[in-house]
């Protein structure tokens, strides 16, 4: 039995520009160039070979001069393991603390492998079993009883029948009984439909990418039976300040262009400053290793640094002279650091007075932070 989707995407108005294109649309030219240059073996129903998928994720230059921009800045071996997993019959679990690009990597892997990153189940505490298995068109069900026409396939059911890559975001947020409905899908590669006395069998090319947050342990911990069905790849935080600055700069540039924000001249100074603050408070020690620090309750992830800088860039563009300055990022940093108004404010004030105040070249930043912290 095969099942096709009964729903269609609502197209934007003619000439309208979507706020955030899917990966396969935003990087269509790169994917097309990679497919044209890719002469390596491809698994069944893959758009690209594993080598080309890894190149798409990590960037490179093709023989014809086409530059493939990096989508993930991190250890290449992790990307290779993730891609290789998708070429087997084991599902892939991307695990890490918030802000380590799990969703970003998941989307780009699906785009490169299947050309479609939209077969997505978003995990929440209220995710029902129908989102993982299938649901019913109740008007059809009441009028004609259970039938293929009344069945509404989930993204996973579609991926199984079409040999595509499905995605499940925030797997540990999903209730345990709903999680366990994945076990048969991942172990037997089938999805029973007892109401019809039939089943959907996964065709070659099907696989699943799930993401989970390290900080969510104990929320809905994965059962050992389900965890065994995944090959787990842990995405780490950026190893060095330079790597994190590079990631933040690239993403801020991409987001800024999509929002029509002008490029911020001299913005690298403030980006590096934001990254330094986040890393020091996250690690509990200054960059030179001389001063131990208390860490706030927040994660201070790379994703949050990107948000702080993007907001600062918008402030500079709309209410300043277009140059990213300390005053543009100070409020964003305060909001990221002080999540618990009582405990985190003490940590932040101590950091300002013992580290920022004494650091050469940081006087303007210190004054800006003091102003918004008052």
C-alpha positions as CSV (number, residue, x, y, z in Angstrom):
1,X,0.0,0.0,0.0
2,X,1.2,3.5,-0.8
3,X,-0.2,6.7,0.6
4,X,0.1,10.1,-1.0
5,X,-0.6,13.4,0.8
6,X,-4.1,14.8,0.5
7,X,-2.9,18.3,1.4
8,X,-1.1,20.9,-0.6
9,X,1.0,23.8,0.4
10,X,-0.6,27.2,0.3
11,X,1.4,29.2,-2.2
12,X,2.4,32.8,-1.3
13,X,0.9,35.6,-3.3
14,X,2.5,36.3,-6.6
15,X,5.7,38.3,-6.2
16,X,5.7,37.9,-2.4
17,X,8.9,36.9,-0.8
18,X,8.7,34.3,2.0
19,X,10.3,35.3,5.2
20,X,12.3,32.1,5.6
21,X,12.6,29.8,2.5
22,X,13.1,26.1,3.0
23,X,16.7,25.0,2.7
24,X,16.1,23.3,-0.7
25,X,14.7,26.6,-2.0
26,X,17.2,29.0,-0.4
27,X,20.2,27.0,-1.7
28,X,18.7,25.5,-4.8
29,X,21.5,26.8,-7.0
30,X,24.1,25.1,-4.8
31,X,22.2,21.8,-4.8
32,X,21.8,21.9,-8.6
33,X,25.5,22.6,-9.1
34,X,26.4,19.7,-6.7
35,X,24.1,17.3,-8.5
36,X,25.6,18.3,-11.8
37,X,29.2,17.7,-10.6
38,X,28.4,14.6,-8.5
39,X,29.6,11.5,-10.3
40,X,29.8,9.3,-7.2
41,X,27.3,6.4,-6.3
42,X,24.1,7.5,-4.7
43,X,21.9,5.5,-2.4
44,X,18.4,4.7,-3.7
45,X,16.3,7.9,-4.1
46,X,19.0,10.2,-2.9
47,X,19.4,13.4,-4.8
48,X,23.2,13.5,-4.1
49,X,25.9,11.0,-3.1
50,X,27.0,10.9,0.6
51,X,30.2,12.8,-0.4
52,X,28.1,15.6,-2.0
53,X,25.8,15.8,0.9
54,X,28.7,16.3,3.3
55,X,30.2,18.9,0.9
56,X,26.9,20.7,0.9
57,X,26.9,20.8,4.7
58,X,30.5,21.8,5.2
59,X,31.2,23.8,2.1
60,X,33.8,23.7,-0.7
61,X,34.6,24.7,-4.2
62,X,33.4,22.5,-7.2
63,X,35.6,21.9,-10.3
64,X,33.5,24.5,-12.2
65,X,34.3,27.1,-9.6
66,X,31.0,27.1,-7.9
67,X,31.4,27.9,-4.2
68,X,29.4,25.9,-1.8
69,X,28.8,27.8,1.4
70,X,29.2,26.0,4.7
71,X,25.9,25.3,6.4
72,X,27.5,23.7,9.5
73,X,30.9,24.8,11.0
74,X,32.1,21.9,13.0
75,X,34.0,18.6,12.9
76,X,33.7,17.0,9.4
77,X,33.8,13.5,10.9
78,X,30.5,14.2,12.7
79,X,28.9,15.2,9.4
80,X,30.3,12.2,7.7
81,X,28.9,9.9,10.4
82,X,25.5,11.6,10.2
83,X,25.3,11.2,6.4
84,X,26.5,7.6,6.5
85,X,23.9,6.8,9.1
86,X,21.1,8.0,6.7
87,X,22.5,5.7,4.0
88,X,21.9,2.7,6.3
89,X,18.7,1.4,7.9
90,X,19.3,3.1,11.2
91,X,17.7,6.4,12.1
92,X,19.7,9.4,13.1
93,X,19.4,11.2,16.4
94,X,21.1,14.6,16.6
95,X,21.7,15.4,20.3
96,X,23.1,18.5,22.0
97,X,22.5,21.5,24.2
98,X,20.3,24.2,22.9
99,X,21.7,26.3,20.1
100,X,24.1,23.7,18.6
101,X,22.4,23.8,15.2
102,X,20.5,20.5,15.5
103,X,17.5,21.7,13.7
104,X,19.6,23.6,11.1
105,X,21.6,20.4,10.3
106,X,18.5,18.3,10.2
107,X,16.8,20.5,7.7
108,X,19.9,20.7,5.4
109,X,20.5,17.0,5.6
110,X,16.9,16.3,4.5
111,X,17.1,19.0,1.7
112,X,20.3,17.5,0.3
113,X,19.3,13.8,0.6
114,X,15.6,14.1,-0.5
115,X,15.2,17.6,-1.9
116,X,12.4,18.2,0.6
117,X,12.9,19.2,4.2
118,X,9.2,19.8,5.0
119,X,8.2,16.2,6.1
120,X,8.4,17.4,9.7
121,X,6.8,16.5,13.0
122,X,7.3,19.2,15.6
123,X,7.6,17.7,19.0
124,X,5.7,19.3,21.9
125,X,4.0,18.1,25.1
126,X,0.8,18.0,23.1
127,X,2.0,16.1,20.0
128,X,-0.7,13.4,19.4
129,X,-0.1,9.9,18.0
130,X,-1.8,11.0,14.8
131,X,1.1,13.3,14.0
132,X,3.5,10.3,13.9
133,X,1.2,7.7,12.5
134,X,-1.9,8.9,10.6
135,X,-5.2,10.7,11.2
136,X,-8.6,10.7,9.6
137,X,-10.8,13.1,7.6
138,X,-13.8,12.8,9.8
139,X,-16.3,14.0,7.3
140,X,-15.2,11.1,5.0
141,X,-15.0,8.7,7.9
142,X,-18.5,9.4,9.1
143,X,-19.9,9.3,5.5
144,X,-18.2,6.3,4.2
145,X,-16.4,4.6,7.0
146,X,-12.6,3.8,7.1
147,X,-11.1,4.0,3.7
148,X,-7.9,5.1,2.0
149,X,-9.7,8.3,0.9
150,X,-10.5,9.1,4.6
151,X,-7.0,8.5,5.8
152,X,-4.7,11.5,6.4
153,X,-1.1,10.5,6.3
154,X,1.5,11.9,8.7
155,X,4.8,13.2,7.4
156,X,6.4,9.9,8.4
157,X,3.8,7.9,6.5
158,X,4.5,10.0,3.4
159,X,8.2,9.6,3.8
160,X,7.9,5.8,4.2
161,X,5.7,5.4,1.1
162,X,7.8,7.8,-1.1
163,X,11.3,6.9,0.1
164,X,12.0,10.2,1.6
165,X,13.7,11.6,4.7
166,X,11.3,12.6,7.6
167,X,12.2,14.8,10.5
168,X,11.1,14.8,14.2
169,X,12.1,17.9,16.1
170,X,12.5,17.9,19.9
171,X,11.8,14.1,20.3
172,X,12.1,14.2,24.1
173,X,9.3,16.8,24.3
174,X,6.8,14.2,22.8
175,X,4.9,12.1,25.4
176,X,6.5,8.7,25.9
177,X,3.5,6.7,24.6
178,X,3.6,8.7,21.3
179,X,7.4,8.3,21.1
180,X,7.0,4.5,21.3
181,X,4.8,4.5,18.2
182,X,8.1,5.0,16.3
183,X,9.5,1.7,17.4
184,X,7.6,-0.4,14.8
185,X,8.3,2.1,12.1
186,X,12.1,2.1,12.8
187,X,12.5,-1.6,13.6
188,X,10.1,-3.3,11.2
189,X,10.0,-0.4,8.6
190,X,6.2,-0.8,8.5
191,X,3.2,1.2,9.8
192,X,0.2,-0.9,10.4
193,X,-3.3,0.5,9.6
194,X,-5.5,-1.9,11.5
195,X,-8.7,-0.1,10.6
196,X,-8.1,-1.0,7.0
197,X,-6.4,-4.4,7.6
198,X,-3.4,-3.0,5.7
199,X,0.1,-1.6,6.4
200,X,2.4,0.9,4.8
201,X,5.9,-0.6,4.1
202,X,8.8,1.8,3.9
203,X,10.5,1.8,0.5
204,X,14.2,2.3,-0.1
205,X,15.3,5.8,0.6
206,X,13.2,6.2,3.7
207,X,14.9,7.3,6.9
208,X,14.3,9.5,9.9
209,X,16.3,12.4,11.5
210,X,15.3,13.3,15.1
211,X,16.7,16.0,17.3
212,X,16.8,16.1,21.1
213,X,18.0,18.6,23.7
214,X,20.5,17.5,26.3
215,X,18.8,19.8,28.8
216,X,15.6,17.9,28.4
217,X,16.7,14.7,30.1
218,X,14.0,13.5,32.4
219,X,11.2,15.3,30.5
220,X,10.2,12.4,28.4
221,X,13.4,10.2,28.4
222,X,13.7,7.9,25.4
223,X,13.1,4.3,26.2
224,X,16.0,2.0,25.7
225,X,14.0,0.2,23.0
226,X,13.6,3.4,21.1
227,X,17.1,4.7,21.7
228,X,18.6,1.5,20.2
229,X,16.9,2.3,16.9
230,X,18.9,5.4,16.5
231,X,22.5,6.1,15.8
232,X,23.3,9.2,18.0
233,X,25.5,12.0,16.9
234,X,26.3,14.6,19.5
235,X,26.7,18.1,18.1
236,X,29.1,20.1,20.3
237,X,29.3,23.8,21.0
238,X,32.0,25.5,18.8
239,X,35.4,24.5,20.0
240,X,37.1,27.9,19.6
241,X,36.1,31.6,19.8
242,X,37.1,32.1,16.2
243,X,34.8,29.2,15.1
244,X,31.9,30.7,17.0
245,X,32.5,34.2,15.6
246,X,32.5,32.7,12.1
247,X,29.2,30.9,12.7
248,X,27.5,34.0,14.2
249,X,28.9,36.2,11.4
250,X,27.6,33.9,8.6
251,X,24.2,33.5,10.1
252,X,23.7,37.1,10.9
253,X,24.7,38.0,7.3
254,X,22.1,35.5,6.0
255,X,19.4,36.7,8.3
256,X,20.2,40.3,7.7
257,X,19.9,39.9,3.9
258,X,16.6,38.2,4.2
259,X,15.3,41.1,6.4
260,X,16.8,43.7,4.1
261,X,19.1,45.0,6.8
262,X,22.2,46.8,5.6
263,X,25.5,45.1,6.2
264,X,27.0,46.4,9.4
265,X,30.5,47.9,8.9
266,X,32.9,47.2,11.7
267,X,30.3,44.8,13.1
268,X,32.9,42.1,13.6
269,X,34.1,43.9,16.8
270,X,30.8,43.6,18.5
271,X,30.2,40.1,17.3
272,X,33.5,39.0,18.8
273,X,32.6,40.8,22.0
274,X,29.2,39.1,22.3
275,X,30.8,35.7,21.6
276,X,33.4,36.4,24.3
277,X,30.8,37.3,26.9
278,X,28.7,34.3,26.1
279,X,31.7,31.9,26.2
280,X,33.1,33.2,29.4
281,X,29.8,33.1,31.3
282,X,29.0,29.7,29.8
283,X,32.4,28.2,30.7
284,X,32.6,29.9,34.1
285,X,36.1,31.3,33.5
286,X,37.6,34.2,31.6
287,X,39.4,33.7,28.2
288,X,42.8,34.0,29.8
289,X,41.9,31.5,32.5
290,X,42.8,33.8,35.4
291,X,39.3,34.6,36.8
292,X,36.7,32.1,37.7
293,X,33.1,33.2,37.1
294,X,29.6,32.2,38.2
295,X,27.5,31.0,35.3
296,X,23.9,32.2,34.8
297,X,20.9,29.8,34.5
298,X,20.5,30.4,30.7
299,X,22.3,28.4,28.0
300,X,24.0,31.3,26.3
301,X,24.1,29.3,23.1
302,X,25.4,30.3,19.7
303,X,21.8,30.6,18.5
304,X,21.2,33.2,21.2
305,X,24.3,35.1,20.2
306,X,23.0,35.2,16.6
307,X,19.7,36.6,17.9
308,X,21.5,39.3,20.0
309,X,23.6,40.5,17.1
310,X,20.7,40.4,14.6
311,X,18.6,42.5,17.0
312,X,21.5,44.9,17.5
313,X,22.0,45.2,13.7
314,X,18.3,46.1,13.4
315,X,18.7,48.8,16.1
316,X,21.7,50.2,14.3
317,X,20.0,50.2,11.0
318,X,16.7,51.8,12.1
319,X,17.6,54.0,15.0
320,X,21.3,54.6,14.6
321,X,23.9,55.3,11.8
322,X,24.1,51.7,10.6
323,X,27.2,50.9,12.5
324,X,26.9,48.2,15.1
325,X,27.9,49.6,18.4
326,X,28.0,48.4,22.1
327,X,24.7,50.2,22.8
328,X,23.0,48.1,20.1
329,X,23.9,44.7,21.6
330,X,23.9,45.6,25.4
331,X,20.1,45.1,25.9
332,X,20.1,41.9,24.0
333,X,23.0,40.5,26.1
334,X,21.2,41.5,29.3
335,X,18.0,39.7,28.2
336,X,20.0,36.6,27.3
337,X,22.0,36.5,30.5
338,X,19.4,37.5,33.1
339,X,16.7,34.8,32.8
340,X,16.3,34.5,36.6
341,X,15.9,38.1,37.8
342,X,17.2,37.4,41.3
343,X,20.1,35.0,40.8
344,X,21.2,35.9,37.3
345,X,21.3,39.7,37.9
346,X,23.9,39.1,40.6
347,X,26.0,37.0,38.3
348,X,25.8,39.7,35.5
349,X,26.6,42.6,37.8
350,X,29.6,40.7,39.2
351,X,30.9,40.0,35.7
352,X,30.5,43.6,34.6
353,X,32.4,44.9,37.6
354,X,35.2,42.4,37.9
355,X,35.8,41.6,34.2
356,X,34.2,44.0,31.7
357,X,35.1,47.2,33.7
358,X,38.8,46.3,33.8
359,X,39.2,45.1,30.2
360,X,41.1,47.3,27.8
361,X,39.0,48.7,24.9
362,X,35.7,47.7,26.6
363,X,34.8,51.0,28.3
364,X,32.0,51.9,25.9
365,X,30.6,48.4,26.2
366,X,30.8,48.6,30.0
367,X,28.9,52.0,30.0
368,X,26.3,50.7,27.6
369,X,25.7,47.6,29.8
370,X,25.5,49.6,33.0
371,X,23.0,51.9,31.4
372,X,20.6,49.1,30.4
373,X,21.2,47.2,33.7
374,X,20.3,50.2,35.9
